[in-house]
């Protein structure tokens, strides 16, 4: 009996591919459905910021991989922000989840995800994975749950996802191939979360994690201010070593790497939506010299900021 099917073989019950381009919104979406699992991947680009209401009723566990852009879901019941940045992955349990997904203006977002039913997830749990045991025990007492952080997508993950989305197998061979690759991807994700959970370097307590999230929130709203590790350490209440190591460990960015990311995303929004000059935008996002801003923007997006105004 196949792990992802109630039949003797893995069975793809439906597949679809769609593209859409209208009203300043471009989307490409692919989906494969099975009895107990679903694979989906695609990309979208919205000219304007959009808030999309979402609701998940049935219980599911989702492996999500965010290649480009920023993924952000605000939960309706507790206001939690399930956020993933570029080239990050995480694991989610969702049931009776209502929230709002944000599509950021001018930001191309591409993703890959695998959704499995809870019994399938339970069958994959092994005693060798402390992370999976911890995650499973926590999700049993909550309507939705995630570890609270995302990690960087590594080269092996990229390769497996490429193999899945570009496979030339058909029929039974394709079904067997997809099942094997999904299990491989799941085990790889579990292994990197286990390494994170067991890493002794950060030695983070629950209150430390809360302070790190507060530090990231501060950067989200004070990106235009001058910032140093010392000043952020004093604001967050963490020593400098724990701040630097913990921030990188949990969010997959250095403090200044994340600050630069936030500044560039805000700059792109200002250029696209408010039609401000490059000099004005540079000042608004915290750069003293426009040429430094231009260099950072080009390094991030591969284009000059002025080209967005054309």
Secondary structure per residue as TSV (DSSP state, phi and psi in degrees):
chain	resnum	aa	ss	phi	psi
A	1	X	-	360.0	130.1
A	2	X	-	-70.3	144.7
A	3	X	T	-62.7	-35.9
A	4	X	T	-101.7	15.8
A	5	X	-	-146.3	149.1
A	6	X	S	-85.5	-3.9
A	7	X	S	-93.5	178.3
A	8	X	S	-70.7	-17.8
A	9	X	S	-131.4	154.3
A	10	X	-	-61.6	130.2
A	11	X	-	-129.5	117.6
A	12	X	E	-80.0	108.5
A	13	X	E	-80.4	-27.4
A	14	X	E	-161.4	154.4
A	15	X	E	-145.7	149.1
A	16	X	E	-153.4	151.6
A	17	X	E	-134.6	134.0
A	18	X	E	-143.1	151.5
A	19	X	E	-132.1	148.5
A	20	X	E	-147.4	138.2
A	21	X	E	-146.6	101.6
A	22	X	E	-161.6	151.4
A	23	X	T	50.7	42.5
A	24	X	T	73.0	20.3
A	25	X	E	-132.6	122.9
A	26	X	E	-116.6	134.5
A	27	X	E	-145.1	142.0
A	28	X	E	-129.9	130.2
A	29	X	E	-142.8	135.4
A	30	X	E	-129.2	143.1
A	31	X	E	-146.7	139.7
A	32	X	E	-127.2	125.1
A	33	X	E	-110.7	140.1
A	34	X	E	-126.5	-178.9
A	35	X	S	-60.1	-45.4
A	36	X	S	-123.2	16.4
A	37	X	E	-156.6	161.8
A	38	X	E	-145.5	137.2
A	39	X	E	-111.7	137.9
A	40	X	E	-144.3	143.2
A	41	X	E	-154.1	155.2
A	42	X	E	169.9	-166.5
A	43	X	E	-152.1	158.1
A	44	X	E	-151.9	156.3
A	45	X	E	-144.9	123.4
A	46	X	E	-116.2	132.2
A	47	X	S	-67.5	-35.3
A	48	X	S	-116.0	155.9
A	49	X	-	-67.2	133.9
A	50	X	E	-126.3	141.8
A	51	X	E	-110.0	119.0
A	52	X	E	-114.3	120.9
A	53	X	E	-70.6	138.1
A	54	X	E	-135.9	151.1
A	55	X	E	-147.3	129.7
A	56	X	E	-117.8	121.5
A	57	X	-	-101.2	-53.8
A	58	X	S	-74.7	151.0
A	59	X	-	-74.0	137.6
A	60	X	E	-156.6	156.3
A	61	X	E	-114.3	133.1
A	62	X	E	-123.3	128.1
A	63	X	E	-94.8	116.8
A	64	X	E	-118.7	135.3
A	65	X	E	-125.5	118.3
A	66	X	E	-106.1	105.8
A	67	X	E	-81.0	-49.3
A	68	X	E	-128.3	155.2
A	69	X	S	75.9	-168.0
A	70	X	-	-124.9	131.6
A	71	X	E	-104.7	125.5
A	72	X	E	-141.4	120.7
A	73	X	E	-123.4	123.4
A	74	X	E	-96.3	119.3
A	75	X	E	-75.4	136.1
A	76	X	T	-69.9	-36.4
A	77	X	T	-78.1	-34.3
A	78	X	T	-127.8	1.1
A	79	X	-	73.1	7.7
A	80	X	-	-65.3	144.3
A	81	X	E	-106.6	108.0
A	82	X	E	-87.5	93.5
A	83	X	E	-115.9	137.5
A	84	X	E	-132.9	135.8
A	85	X	-	-98.9	-176.1
A	86	X	T	-59.3	136.5
A	87	X	T	59.6	41.7
A	88	X	E	-125.2	155.1
A	89	X	E	-134.8	157.7
A	90	X	E	-159.4	-180.0
A	91	X	E	-124.7	137.3
A	92	X	E	-132.5	141.7
A	93	X	E	-111.2	128.9
A	94	X	E	-133.5	130.2
A	95	X	S	-156.2	131.1
A	96	X	S	51.7	45.2
A	97	X	E	-99.6	123.5
A	98	X	E	-116.2	136.9
A	99	X	E	-166.4	-170.2
A	100	X	E	-133.7	123.7
A	101	X	E	-96.2	134.7
A	102	X	E	-102.8	126.4
A	103	X	E	-101.1	114.3
A	104	X	-	-81.6	143.6
A	105	X	B	-61.7	130.0
A	106	X	T	69.5	11.1
A	107	X	-	-107.2	112.1
A	108	X	-	-71.3	129.1
A	109	X	E	-121.3	129.6
A	110	X	E	-130.5	147.6
A	111	X	E	-152.2	166.5
A	112	X	E	-144.0	138.5
A	113	X	E	-146.8	151.0
A	114	X	E	-124.9	123.6
A	115	X	E	-108.8	133.5
A	116	X	E	-131.0	151.2
A	117	X	-	-68.0	155.2
A	118	X	H	-58.4	-42.0
A	119	X	H	-59.8	-34.6
A	120	X	H	-66.2	-44.1
A	121	X	H	-61.1	-43.7
A	122	X	H	-61.5	-36.1
A	123	X	H	-70.1	-22.6
A	124	X	H	-86.7	-12.5
A	125	X	-	-69.8	134.1
A	126	X	-	-124.0	150.2
A	127	X	T	-63.8	-20.8
A	128	X	T	-76.1	-5.0
A	129	X	-	-116.7	96.7
A	130	X	H	-60.2	-35.3
A	131	X	H	-62.1	-46.9
A	132	X	H	-63.3	-39.1
A	133	X	H	-63.4	-45.1
A	134	X	H	-63.4	-45.8
A	135	X	H	-61.4	-45.8
A	136	X	H	-64.4	-43.9
A	137	X	H	-63.6	-36.9
A	138	X	H	-72.1	-37.0
A	139	X	H	-71.7	-22.1
A	140	X	T	-67.3	-21.5
A	141	X	T	-107.2	5.7
A	142	X	S	-134.5	153.6
A	143	X	S	-75.5	-31.4
A	144	X	E	-149.4	150.9
A	145	X	E	-155.9	146.9
A	146	X	E	-147.5	162.0
A	147	X	-	-63.3	-18.5
A	148	X	S	99.0	-0.2
A	149	X	-	-156.1	164.2
A	150	X	-	-122.1	159.0
A	151	X	E	-123.8	165.5
A	152	X	E	-73.8	137.3
A	153	X	-	-72.9	121.8
A	154	X	-	-92.5	175.2
A	155	X	H	-61.4	-38.5
A	156	X	H	-64.4	-39.2
A	157	X	H	-63.7	-45.4
A	158	X	H	-57.3	-41.6
A	159	X	H	-66.2	-44.0
A	160	X	H	-62.9	-44.2
A	161	X	H	-64.5	-38.9
A	162	X	H	-61.6	-43.4
A	163	X	H	-62.2	-38.8
A	164	X	H	-67.2	-48.1
A	165	X	H	-77.4	-19.1
A	166	X	T	-118.3	19.7
A	167	X	-	-62.7	143.5
A	168	X	-	-103.0	1.0
A	169	X	-	-65.5	152.6
A	170	X	-	-133.6	164.8
A	171	X	H	58.6	-138.1
A	172	X	H	-62.5	-37.9
A	173	X	H	-61.8	-39.1
A	174	X	H	-65.6	-41.1
A	175	X	H	-62.8	-45.1
A	176	X	H	-65.7	-40.0
A	177	X	H	-63.2	-46.6
A	178	X	H	-62.8	-41.8
A	179	X	H	-63.0	-45.0
A	180	X	H	-62.4	-41.9
A	181	X	H	-70.5	-36.2
A	182	X	H	-64.6	-42.3
A	183	X	H	-64.8	-42.6
A	184	X	H	-60.5	-43.7
A	185	X	H	-65.6	-40.5
A	186	X	H	-63.4	-45.5
A	187	X	H	-65.1	-37.1
A	188	X	H	-65.8	-42.9
A	189	X	H	-62.7	-43.4
A	190	X	H	-60.7	-39.8
A	191	X	H	-65.6	-39.0
A	192	X	H	-74.0	-31.2
A	193	X	H	-70.3	-36.1
A	194	X	H	-62.8	-43.4
A	195	X	H	-60.7	-38.0
A	196	X	H	-67.8	-43.7
A	197	X	H	-65.3	-36.0
A	198	X	H	-94.9	-3.3
A	199	X	-	-64.0	126.3
A	200	X	T	-83.7	-11.9
A	201	X	T	-65.1	-40.3
A	202	X	T	-84.3	-36.1
A	203	X	-	51.0	53.2
A	204	X	-	-90.1	135.2
A	205	X	-	-96.6	169.9
A	206	X	H	-58.1	-41.1
A	207	X	H	-69.2	-28.2
A	208	X	H	-66.4	-42.1
A	209	X	H	-62.1	-42.0
A	210	X	H	-60.1	-40.5
A	211	X	H	-68.2	-34.8
A	212	X	H	-67.0	-39.1
A	213	X	H	-66.0	-36.7
A	214	X	H	-65.4	-36.8
A	215	X	H	-65.1	-41.8
A	216	X	H	-65.4	-40.1
A	217	X	H	-62.6	-37.6
A	218	X	H	-62.4	-43.0
A	219	X	H	-64.6	-35.2
A	220	X	H	-61.3	-33.1
A	221	X	H	-105.8	-13.8
A	222	X	-	-121.8	31.0
A	223	X	T	-61.1	-23.2
A	224	X	T	-85.1	-8.2
A	225	X	S	-89.4	156.3
A	226	X	-	-67.6	132.6
A	227	X	-	-133.0	141.6
A	228	X	-	-133.2	161.8
A	229	X	H	-60.3	-38.8
A	230	X	H	-63.2	-47.5
A	231	X	H	-65.8	-40.8
A	232	X	H	-69.4	-31.7
A	233	X	H	-63.1	-43.6
A	234	X	H	-67.2	-39.1
A	235	X	H	-67.4	-41.9
A	236	X	H	-83.2	-21.9
A	237	X	T	82.8	18.2
A	238	X	-	-112.2	146.8
A	239	X	-	-70.8	162.2
A	240	X	H	-63.1	-38.7
A	241	X	H	-64.5	-46.7
A	242	X	H	-68.1	-35.3
A	243	X	H	-62.3	-49.2
A	244	X	H	-68.3	-47.5
A	245	X	H	-69.0	-43.2
A	246	X	H	-66.6	-40.3
A	247	X	H	-63.2	-46.4
A	248	X	H	-64.2	-39.6
A	249	X	H	-66.4	-44.4
A	250	X	H	-83.3	-42.4
A	251	X	H	-102.2	-7.7
A	252	X	S	76.5	7.8
A	253	X	S	-130.3	151.8
A	254	X	-	-70.7	165.8
A	255	X	H	-57.6	-48.7
A	256	X	H	-76.2	-27.5
A	257	X	H	-64.9	-41.2
A	258	X	H	-68.6	-42.1
A	259	X	H	-59.5	-43.0
A	260	X	H	-63.1	-40.7
A	261	X	H	-60.6	-46.6
A	262	X	H	-62.7	-43.6
A	263	X	H	-62.0	-42.7
A	264	X	H	-67.1	-40.0
A	265	X	H	-65.7	-40.1
A	266	X	H	-66.4	-40.0
A	267	X	H	-61.6	-43.3
A	268	X	H	-62.5	-40.1
A	269	X	H	-63.0	-42.9
A	270	X	H	-64.8	-39.6
A	271	X	H	-68.4	-39.0
A	272	X	H	-78.8	-43.6
A	273	X	H	-93.9	-33.4
A	274	X	S	-110.4	-2.5
A	275	X	-	54.2	35.1
A	276	X	-	-78.3	160.8
A	277	X	-	-74.4	163.4
A	278	X	H	-61.6	-40.4
A	279	X	H	-63.6	-41.5
A	280	X	H	-64.4	-43.9
A	281	X	H	-65.4	-41.8
A	282	X	H	-55.8	-44.7
A	283	X	H	-68.3	-40.3
A	284	X	H	-65.3	-29.5
A	285	X	T	-100.4	10.0
A	286	X	T	101.3	14.8
A	287	X	-	-99.6	130.6
A	288	X	S	-75.8	-33.5
A	289	X	S	-119.2	123.2
A	290	X	H	-56.2	-33.8
A	291	X	H	-66.8	-32.7
A	292	X	H	-67.7	-39.3
A	293	X	H	-63.3	-45.4
A	294	X	H	-59.7	-41.4
A	295	X	H	-65.3	-42.3
A	296	X	H	-66.3	-40.5
A	297	X	H	-64.8	-43.7
A	298	X	H	-65.8	-38.0
A	299	X	H	-64.9	-36.8
A	300	X	H	-73.9	-47.5
A	301	X	H	-111.3	-9.5
A	302	X	S	77.5	10.3
A	303	X	S	-137.0	160.8
A	304	X	-	-78.3	142.1
A	305	X	G	-58.6	-33.2
A	306	X	G	-63.9	-23.0
A	307	X	G	-69.9	-20.0
A	308	X	G	-72.7	-18.1
A	309	X	G	-87.2	-8.7
A	310	X	-	-87.9	360.0
